[in-house]
Amino acid sequence: MICVDDAAHTRLTYCALESLTMTSDSTEPPQLPEDWHKAAQAVASALGLADSALADAENWARILQSVEQTMRNRGIDVMPDHWQETLARDVGRH
């Protein structure tokens, strides 16, 4: 388990790569922590979009790049496997 405390917000922003790993008895796919969704929405808003799920391919790539940089700035050195696909699903992007 990897836990990172975001000192700027004095809260846990990310805890556990293993929480993103499905177990054989899991019925629900794993989700990213809420701050990942908020980071995606903040970028979408800055791009003039009402919702990150509405981004075209070019803007979605910008959103992913920004979310990755945000998480790295918060101390996450190794991004979870399949995080881009997980984020897309979590925000309702099909």
C-alpha positions, 0 to 999 in steps of 0.5 A: 500500500502506498499512502501520500498525505497532501500537506497543502490540504492536510488530508489524504489525497491518495491511498493504495494502489491496491484499492485500484486492483480488482479482486476476484470477488469484486463486483464493482470496478475500482474507482479513483479517489474523488480528488482525481475527479475534481482535478479533471473537472477543474481542467474541463472548466478552465477549458470552458466545458461544463463537464469533463465527460464532454471533452473532445479527444484533444481536450481529454488529452489535456485533461489527462495530462493536467490530472497526471501533473496535479497528482505528481505535484501531490507526491504520487510518483507512480501512476496506477495502472490503467488510471486513464481508463478508470478516470474516463469511466469514473467521470462518465466518459464512454 
